[in-house]
Amino acid sequence: AACEMVILHGGQRIDISVSSGVSCYPQHASTVEGLIEAADEALYQAKRDGRNAVRHAGANKQEPARIGH
């Protein structure tokens, strides 16, 4: 999971998750607009894949992006 959190508020459970799309300069675009568009496409791929994921622009759509620490 990319990022999940459960918050209890007023006795109710609120599930929060984050999806993200990532693009890199200059591999995916050479302009700010192009980088935003590539990241946006990756974000929507993450959402189509079931949400709560990180996708890298141009990555194989069958494999999730890996994040190193």
Steps between C-alpha positions, in 0.01 A plus 500: 500500500629842411346683794204397713365638824194446712365790702232474765293817521185535705479124535514448123779333308645697208727307261752716316725388216729679255573433135788672324641541151870575453688642203869589468689766308624450231399133458127567465484861382713811463238756606305558818176447312626173354615374840164583655317324216719187533452493879126551456478205260694286751265613779193395304665164428547455877132575553394259223718232661298519820625813673739531794801458270795683348555481125802629310447662159587258222520202738361163405132524588506147641771575756469754781773759539751422773600765751838474671575645841 
